[in-house]
Amino acid sequence: MIGLYWGAYRRREPERPRASFDQLFRRYGENKLKPHVSHRLDLAEAGRALDLLKQRKSTGKAVLTMGA
């Protein structure tokens, strides 16, 4: 998957982002998407998670968790 800027779609075709997200979450629920998570950090470490992404030290998603 490749990211893109949704701002223009939201202004010109507001229904398109909703339909795309519905499809994305449906595919995830069907186990058709398996995002690679390289880091799990507590919410208090959000700054560290951003640093990992900015410094390109994350090989996948950096997931923030709440509590233990």
Backbone as XML, in Angstrom:
<?xml version="1.0"?>
<chain id="A" units="angstrom">
  <residue number="1" name="MET">
    <atom name="N" x="0.840" y="-1.172" z="0.000"/>
    <atom name="CA" x="0.000" y="0.000" z="0.000"/>
    <atom name="C" x="0.887" y="1.237" z="0.000"/>
  </residue>
  <residue number="2" name="ILE">
    <atom name="N" x="0.397" y="2.243" z="-0.637"/>
    <atom name="CA" x="1.112" y="3.511" z="-0.731"/>
    <atom name="C" x="0.190" y="4.605" z="-0.217"/>
  </residue>
  <residue number="3" name="GLY">
    <atom name="N" x="0.725" y="5.506" z="0.579"/>
    <atom name="CA" x="-0.080" y="6.594" z="1.119"/>
    <atom name="C" x="-0.358" y="7.667" z="0.079"/>
  </residue>
  <residue number="4" name="LEU">
    <atom name="N" x="-1.374" y="8.443" z="0.330"/>
    <atom name="CA" x="-1.685" y="9.566" z="-0.532"/>
    <atom name="C" x="-2.396" y="10.640" z="0.279"/>
  </residue>
  <residue number="5" name="TYR">
    <atom name="N" x="-2.500" y="11.830" z="-0.307"/>
    <atom name="CA" x="-3.138" y="12.955" z="0.364"/>
    <atom name="C" x="-4.636" y="12.931" z="0.083"/>
  </residue>
  <residue number="6" name="TRP">
    <atom name="N" x="-5.436" y="12.818" z="1.132"/>
    <atom name="CA" x="-6.886" y="12.706" z="0.994"/>
    <atom name="C" x="-7.600" y="14.054" z="0.972"/>
  </residue>
  <residue number="7" name="GLY">
    <atom name="N" x="-6.885" y="15.140" z="1.263"/>
    <atom name="CA" x="-7.523" y="16.446" z="1.387"/>
    <atom name="C" x="-8.335" y="16.856" z="0.173"/>
  </residue>
  <residue number="8" name="ALA">
    <atom name="N" x="-7.770" y="16.684" z="-1.024"/>
    <atom name="CA" x="-8.483" y="17.083" z="-2.240"/>
    <atom name="C" x="-9.733" y="16.233" z="-2.453"/>
  </residue>
  <residue number="9" name="TYR">
    <atom name="N" x="-9.637" y="14.940" z="-2.168"/>
    <atom name="CA" x="-10.812" y="14.073" z="-2.306"/>
    <atom name="C" x="-11.919" y="14.507" z="-1.354"/>
  </residue>
  <residue number="10" name="ARG">
    <atom name="N" x="-11.534" y="14.857" z="-0.129"/>
    <atom name="CA" x="-12.549" y="15.263" z="0.847"/>
    <atom name="C" x="-13.299" y="16.505" z="0.385"/>
  </residue>
  <residue number="11" name="ARG">
    <atom name="N" x="-12.610" y="17.390" z="-0.313"/>
    <atom name="CA" x="-13.264" y="18.609" z="-0.786"/>
    <atom name="C" x="-14.112" y="18.361" z="-2.035"/>
  </residue>
  <residue number="12" name="ARG">
    <atom name="N" x="-13.579" y="17.616" z="-2.993"/>
    <atom name="CA" x="-14.274" y="17.412" z="-4.270"/>
    <atom name="C" x="-15.237" y="16.231" z="-4.270"/>
  </residue>
  <residue number="13" name="GLU">
    <atom name="N" x="-14.834" y="15.143" z="-3.620"/>
    <atom name="CA" x="-15.649" y="13.923" z="-3.598"/>
    <atom name="C" x="-15.705" y="13.375" z="-2.179"/>
  </residue>
  <residue number="14" name="PRO">
    <atom name="N" x="-16.467" y="14.021" z="-1.293"/>
    <atom name="CA" x="-16.438" y="13.641" z="0.122"/>
    <atom name="C" x="-16.837" y="12.188" z="0.399"/>
  </residue>
  <residue number="15" name="GLU">
    <atom name="N" x="-17.565" y="11.557" z="-0.512"/>
    <atom name="CA" x="-17.958" y="10.160" z="-0.276"/>
    <atom name="C" x="-16.817" y="9.179" z="-0.574"/>
  </residue>
  <residue number="16" name="ARG">
    <atom name="N" x="-15.849" y="9.571" z="-1.375"/>
    <atom name="CA" x="-14.787" y="8.653" z="-1.777"/>
    <atom name="C" x="-13.909" y="8.205" z="-0.598"/>
  </residue>
  <residue number="17" name="PRO">
    <atom name="N" x="-13.427" y="9.103" z="0.272"/>
    <atom name="CA" x="-12.616" y="8.624" z="1.406"/>
    <atom name="C" x="-13.379" y="7.648" z="2.308"/>
  </residue>
  <residue number="18" name="ARG">
    <atom name="N" x="-14.657" y="7.913" z="2.575"/>
    <atom name="CA" x="-15.459" y="7.022" z="3.433"/>
    <atom name="C" x="-15.548" y="5.635" z="2.806"/>
  </residue>
  <residue number="19" name="ALA">
    <atom name="N" x="-15.834" y="5.565" z="1.512"/>
    <atom name="CA" x="-15.934" y="4.273" z="0.825"/>
    <atom name="C" x="-14.591" y="3.547" z="0.847"/>
  </residue>
  <residue number="20" name="SER">
    <atom name="N" x="-13.517" y="4.279" z="0.662"/>
    <atom name="CA" x="-12.181" y="3.663" z="0.670"/>
    <atom name="C" x="-11.830" y="3.123" z="2.052"/>
  </residue>
  <residue number="21" name="PHE">
    <atom name="N" x="-12.138" y="3.892" z="3.089"/>
    <atom name="CA" x="-11.858" y="3.413" z="4.445"/>
    <atom name="C" x="-12.733" y="2.217" z="4.800"/>
  </residue>
  <residue number="22" name="ASP">
    <atom name="N" x="-13.982" y="2.234" z="4.360"/>
    <atom name="CA" x="-14.852" y="1.075" z="4.595"/>
    <atom name="C" x="-14.243" y="-0.176" z="3.966"/>
  </residue>
  <residue number="23" name="GLN">
    <atom name="N" x="-13.762" y="-0.044" z="2.739"/>
    <atom name="CA" x="-13.140" y="-1.180" z="2.046"/>
    <atom name="C" x="-11.862" y="-1.627" z="2.758"/>
  </residue>
  <residue number="24" name="LEU">
    <atom name="N" x="-11.055" y="-0.659" z="3.181"/>
    <atom name="CA" x="-9.814" y="-0.973" z="3.887"/>
    <atom name="C" x="-10.090" y="-1.769" z="5.159"/>
  </residue>
  <residue number="25" name="PHE">
    <atom name="N" x="-11.035" y="-1.296" z="5.979"/>
    <atom name="CA" x="-11.329" y="-1.978" z="7.235"/>
    <atom name="C" x="-12.007" y="-3.330" z="7.007"/>
  </residue>
  <residue number="26" name="ARG">
    <atom name="N" x="-12.794" y="-3.437" z="5.938"/>
    <atom name="CA" x="-13.399" y="-4.728" z="5.604"/>
    <atom name="C" x="-12.308" y="-5.742" z="5.237"/>
  </residue>
  <residue number="27" name="ARG">
    <atom name="N" x="-11.354" y="-5.328" z="4.430"/>
    <atom name="CA" x="-10.254" y="-6.225" z="4.049"/>
    <atom name="C" x="-9.417" y="-6.602" z="5.259"/>
  </residue>
  <residue number="28" name="TYR">
    <atom name="N" x="-9.195" y="-5.656" z="6.147"/>
    <atom name="CA" x="-8.443" y="-5.971" z="7.367"/>
    <atom name="C" x="-9.215" y="-6.995" z="8.200"/>
  </residue>
  <residue number="29" name="GLY">
    <atom name="N" x="-10.519" y="-6.804" z="8.326"/>
    <atom name="CA" x="-11.355" y="-7.731" z="9.085"/>
    <atom name="C" x="-11.397" y="-9.121" z="8.481"/>
  </residue>
  <residue number="30" name="GLU">
    <atom name="N" x="-11.181" y="-9.218" z="7.188"/>
    <atom name="CA" x="-11.138" y="-10.510" z="6.493"/>
    <atom name="C" x="-9.729" y="-11.113" z="6.488"/>
  </residue>
  <residue number="31" name="ASN">
    <atom name="N" x="-8.797" y="-10.501" z="7.225"/>
    <atom name="CA" x="-7.392" y="-10.930" z="7.284"/>
    <atom name="C" x="-6.696" y="-10.882" z="5.928"/>
  </residue>
  <residue number="32" name="LYS">
    <atom name="N" x="-7.125" y="-9.976" z="5.070"/>
    <atom name="CA" x="-6.473" y="-9.815" z="3.778"/>
    <atom name="C" x="-5.337" y="-8.806" z="3.845"/>
  </residue>
  <residue number="33" name="LEU">
    <atom name="N" x="-5.280" y="-8.061" z="4.930"/>
    <atom name="CA" x="-4.189" y="-7.104" z="5.159"/>
    <atom name="C" x="-3.479" y="-7.487" z="6.445"/>
  </residue>
  <residue number="34" name="LYS">
    <atom name="N" x="-2.189" y="-7.518" z="6.401"/>
    <atom name="CA" x="-1.408" y="-7.855" z="7.588"/>
    <atom name="C" x="-0.271" y="-6.835" z="7.723"/>
  </residue>
  <residue number="35" name="PRO">
    <atom name="N" x="-0.562" y="-5.673" z="8.292"/>
    <atom name="CA" x="0.476" y="-4.656" z="8.417"/>
    <atom name="C" x="1.615" y="-5.135" z="9.314"/>
  </residue>
  <residue number="36" name="HIS">
    <atom name="N" x="2.831" y="-4.832" z="8.895"/>
    <atom name="CA" x="4.009" y="-5.193" z="9.680"/>
    <atom name="C" x="4.198" y="-4.163" z="10.789"/>
  </residue>
  <residue number="37" name="VAL">
    <atom name="N" x="4.227" y="-4.616" z="12.027"/>
    <atom name="CA" x="4.441" y="-3.738" z="13.176"/>
    <atom name="C" x="5.856" y="-3.987" z="13.682"/>
  </residue>
  <residue number="38" name="SER">
    <atom name="N" x="6.698" y="-2.975" z="13.600"/>
    <atom name="CA" x="8.076" y="-3.141" z="14.054"/>
    <atom name="C" x="8.280" y="-2.632" z="15.477"/>
  </residue>
  <residue number="39" name="HIS">
    <atom name="N" x="7.419" y="-1.739" z="15.931"/>
    <atom name="CA" x="7.559" y="-1.173" z="17.275"/>
    <atom name="C" x="6.188" y="-1.013" z="17.923"/>
  </residue>
  <residue number="40" name="ARG">
    <atom name="N" x="6.102" y="-1.386" z="19.190"/>
    <atom name="CA" x="4.922" y="-1.120" z="20.019"/>
    <atom name="C" x="5.405" y="-0.302" z="21.207"/>
  </residue>
  <residue number="41" name="LEU">
    <atom name="N" x="4.862" y="0.881" z="21.356"/>
    <atom name="CA" x="5.286" y="1.789" z="22.411"/>
    <atom name="C" x="4.071" y="2.297" z="23.170"/>
  </residue>
  <residue number="42" name="ASP">
    <atom name="N" x="4.268" y="2.598" z="24.435"/>
    <atom name="CA" x="3.208" y="3.202" z="25.223"/>
    <atom name="C" x="2.947" y="4.612" z="24.708"/>
  </residue>
  <residue number="43" name="LEU">
    <atom name="N" x="1.717" y="5.055" z="24.867"/>
    <atom name="CA" x="1.332" y="6.389" z="24.409"/>
    <atom name="C" x="2.269" y="7.473" z="24.940"/>
  </residue>
  <residue number="44" name="ALA">
    <atom name="N" x="2.782" y="7.276" z="26.144"/>
    <atom name="CA" x="3.706" y="8.254" z="26.737"/>
    <atom name="C" x="4.993" y="8.382" z="25.926"/>
  </residue>
  <residue number="45" name="GLU">
    <atom name="N" x="5.277" y="7.398" z="25.063"/>
    <atom name="CA" x="6.484" y="7.422" z="24.241"/>
    <atom name="C" x="6.189" y="7.845" z="22.798"/>
  </residue>
  <residue number="46" name="ALA">
    <atom name="N" x="5.139" y="8.620" z="22.612"/>
    <atom name="CA" x="4.757" y="9.054" z="21.265"/>
    <atom name="C" x="5.887" y="9.823" z="20.585"/>
  </residue>
  <residue number="47" name="GLY">
    <atom name="N" x="6.598" y="10.626" z="21.342"/>
    <atom name="CA" x="7.728" y="11.373" z="20.780"/>
    <atom name="C" x="8.796" y="10.441" z="20.231"/>
  </residue>
  <residue number="48" name="ARG">
    <atom name="N" x="9.066" y="9.373" z="20.963"/>
    <atom name="CA" x="10.052" y="8.386" z="20.505"/>
    <atom name="C" x="9.572" y="7.699" z="19.227"/>
  </residue>
  <residue number="49" name="ALA">
    <atom name="N" x="8.277" y="7.392" z="19.176"/>
    <atom name="CA" x="7.715" y="6.763" z="17.977"/>
    <atom name="C" x="7.891" y="7.679" z="16.760"/>
  </residue>
  <residue number="50" name="LEU">
    <atom name="N" x="7.620" y="8.957" z="16.924"/>
    <atom name="CA" x="7.805" y="9.902" z="15.823"/>
    <atom name="C" x="9.262" y="9.973" z="15.399"/>
  </residue>
  <residue number="51" name="ASP">
    <atom name="N" x="10.171" y="9.959" z="16.380"/>
    <atom name="CA" x="11.602" y="9.966" z="16.058"/>
    <atom name="C" x="11.994" y="8.733" z="15.251"/>
  </residue>
  <residue number="52" name="LEU">
    <atom name="N" x="11.470" y="7.568" z="15.626"/>
    <atom name="CA" x="11.772" y="6.342" z="14.886"/>
    <atom name="C" x="11.341" y="6.485" z="13.423"/>
  </residue>
  <residue number="53" name="LEU">
    <atom name="N" x="10.177" y="7.076" z="13.210"/>
    <atom name="CA" x="9.689" y="7.262" z="11.844"/>
    <atom name="C" x="10.510" y="8.309" z="11.096"/>
  </residue>
  <residue number="54" name="LYS">
    <atom name="N" x="10.779" y="9.439" z="11.753"/>
    <atom name="CA" x="11.541" y="10.502" z="11.101"/>
    <atom name="C" x="12.948" y="10.053" z="10.738"/>
  </residue>
  <residue number="55" name="GLN">
    <atom name="N" x="13.570" y="9.269" z="11.609"/>
    <atom name="CA" x="14.943" y="8.816" z="11.386"/>
    <atom name="C" x="15.003" y="7.544" z="10.531"/>
  </residue>
  <residue number="56" name="ARG">
    <atom name="N" x="13.838" y="7.098" z="10.076"/>
    <atom name="CA" x="13.730" y="5.912" z="9.219"/>
    <atom name="C" x="14.315" y="4.665" z="9.886"/>
  </residue>
  <residue number="57" name="LYS">
    <atom name="N" x="14.109" y="4.563" z="11.204"/>
    <atom name="CA" x="14.588" y="3.407" z="11.971"/>
    <atom name="C" x="13.486" y="2.372" z="12.175"/>
  </residue>
  <residue number="58" name="SER">
    <atom name="N" x="12.292" y="2.678" z="11.725"/>
    <atom name="CA" x="11.176" y="1.752" z="11.850"/>
    <atom name="C" x="11.054" y="0.988" z="10.521"/>
  </residue>
  <residue number="59" name="THR">
    <atom name="N" x="10.958" y="-0.314" z="10.595"/>
    <atom name="CA" x="10.810" y="-1.117" z="9.381"/>
    <atom name="C" x="9.343" y="-1.423" z="9.075"/>
  </residue>
  <residue number="60" name="GLY">
    <atom name="N" x="8.463" y="-0.933" z="9.909"/>
    <atom name="CA" x="7.035" y="-1.151" z="9.739"/>
    <atom name="C" x="6.278" y="-0.099" z="10.498"/>
  </residue>
  <residue number="61" name="LYS">
    <atom name="N" x="5.125" y="-0.451" z="10.987"/>
    <atom name="CA" x="4.300" y="0.482" z="11.736"/>
    <atom name="C" x="4.829" y="0.640" z="13.161"/>
  </residue>
  <residue number="62" name="ALA">
    <atom name="N" x="4.741" y="1.852" z="13.670"/>
    <atom name="CA" x="5.026" y="2.120" z="15.079"/>
    <atom name="C" x="3.666" y="2.310" z="15.738"/>
  </residue>
  <residue number="63" name="VAL">
    <atom name="N" x="3.273" y="1.380" z="16.581"/>
    <atom name="CA" x="1.946" y="1.365" z="17.184"/>
    <atom name="C" x="2.034" y="1.912" z="18.607"/>
  </residue>
  <residue number="64" name="LEU">
    <atom name="N" x="1.139" y="2.846" z="18.937"/>
    <atom name="CA" x="1.055" y="3.377" z="20.290"/>
    <atom name="C" x="-0.026" y="2.626" z="21.042"/>
  </residue>
  <residue number="65" name="THR">
    <atom name="N" x="0.290" y="2.213" z="22.249"/>
    <atom name="CA" x="-0.659" y="1.482" z="23.079"/>
    <atom name="C" x="-0.978" y="2.293" z="24.342"/>
  </residue>
  <residue number="66" name="MET">
    <atom name="N" x="-2.106" y="1.978" z="24.938"/>
    <atom name="CA" x="-2.503" y="2.648" z="26.161"/>
    <atom name="C" x="-2.503" y="1.621" z="27.285"/>
  </residue>
  <residue number="67" name="GLY">
    <atom name="N" x="-1.620" y="1.805" z="28.226"/>
    <atom name="CA" x="-1.549" y="0.892" z="29.367"/>
    <atom name="C" x="-0.821" y="-0.401" z="29.022"/>
  </residue>
  <residue number="68" name="ALA">
    <atom name="N" x="-0.815" y="-1.309" z="29.981"/>
    <atom name="CA" x="-0.069" y="-2.551" z="29.814"/>
    <atom name="C" x="-0.799" y="-3.590" z="29.075"/>
  </residue>
</chain>
